[in-house]
Amino acid sequence: MNPGLVMYEEEFRKISGICDRLMRDAGAKVVFLVDKNGQLISASGASQNLDTTSLASLTAGNVAAMGGLAKLIGENEFPSQFHEGERESIHMSIVGGKVVLVVIFDARSSLGLVRLRVKKASEELARVFEQLSRRQSTPGVRSPLAEITDDDIDNLFSA
């Protein structure tokens, strides 16, 4: 996401619904959506035992590092990555060049099923983010944060 992009409740509900459905359809344990700056956008599944802040930051770092490796061999980026562990595996996919879709799964699922379901979810998410970008660039549509002044922020922290 770019720094000026504001998430509206309507789009957030759509994104959360897509992540929830992906988790169920792929037989995943957890599905995260993270922006490329390392901010968690959405989490579905058994995330209560995970450090989601660290996971989001490390995901963004991993994507950035792999992007550097891709450029060294003449690629723009690696749109998806897969890391297989003894008990759990992680599939990461860049969606619309803006966010990273992370799926954590175990032996109850398969890489093939995860990739198939991620493909559909990625297309849906890309449409939501495109809609959000259009909404932000529509003349006359102001950010809900545009009315906040430096004085408002100072007053908030001085009280």
Buried (B, 14 or more C-beta within 10 A) or exposed (E): BEEEBBBEEEBBEBBBBBBBBBBEBBBBBBBBBBBBEBBBBBBBBEBEEBEBEEBBBEBBEBBEEBBEEBEEEEEEBBEBBEEEEEEBBBBBBBBBEBBBBBBBBEEEBEEEBBBEBBEBBBEBBBEBBEBBBEBBEEEEEEEEEEEEEEEEEEEEEEE
